[in-house]
Amino acid sequence: MLTDETAPLEEVAKAIGRPAAWLKRNWLKLHQREGFPRKIPTGDVWPRRAVEVWLRSAGQVAPAPLPANQNGQSGDAIAAAAAALRQRYGVNT
């Protein structure tokens, strides 16, 4: 069930020991400074597994780069995978 894959604001706030209002205001700063997972764009919900990993690692998980902001292939996982496939199968574009 999809609800098991997401965690709502109140649950995530409780898990990190902060009030829900604080998390709502500060989640992006927490993401940028400590690698806290990005919320799902449709609302105040987070990917449950990503939050669990972040909590287990004591906030030591580096945030993944945002591919749309990358000019090269180094930070773009999709471009890197495509490049690896082109190299493997000898395709030149």
N, C-alpha and C positions, 0 to 999 in steps of 0.2 A: 504494500500500500504506500502511496506517495507521502502521506503524512508522516510516515516513519523515516522518510529521507530528509525531512526538513525539521528545523527546530524554531519555534516562535520566539519573539523578542523576550517575553517574560521568562521562558525556560533558559534561554542563553544567558540572560542577565543574572539569574539565580545561580547558574553554573559558574560564572566568573566572579560572583560575590559582589555584584553592583546592582543598584536600582535600575529598573527598566528605562526610566527617563534618562538616566546617565548614559546608558548604552545607546539609546536612540540618538543622543546628541554627539557622542564621542566615538562611535564605532569606526568611522573613517580614520580618525587620528590613531586609534588603536591598531588599525590595519597597517597604516603607513609606518608607524614606529615599531610595532612588535609583531607584525606578520599575522595579525588576527584575520580570519577568513572574511572575504567580501560577502555581503548579504546578497540574497537573490533579488534581482531587480524588480520583481513583482510586489514586493512588500517588505515588512520587517520580519523576514525569516532567513535563516542561514542553513547551509548544507550541514546536516547533523554530523556526518563523518569528519568533515573538515574542522568543525569546532572541537570534536572529540580529540582529533590528532593534535590540534593546537594546545588544548588543555593538558594532554599527556606529555607534550614536549616542553611544558612550562613556558610557552610563548616563544620558543626558540625556532619556530618554523619560519623560514624566509618567505615573504610573499612572492607569488609567481608574477613574472613580468606581464604587463598587459600588451598583447600582441599588436593592438591597434596603435600603440605609441612607439613601436619599435621600427626603426628604419632598415635594420639589417635582419638577417635570418637567425642570428645568435639567440635572440630572445623570443622568437616566434616558433613555438613547438610545431605548428602545422607546416610552416615553411621548411623547418628542419627535417620533418618526416618526409615531405615531398622531395627534398634534395637527396635524402638517403635512398629513396626509391629510384629516383632518376639515376643516381650513381650505380646502384645495384644492378639495374636493368640496362644500363648503357644508353640512356635516352638523353640526347642533347637538345636543349630548347633555346 
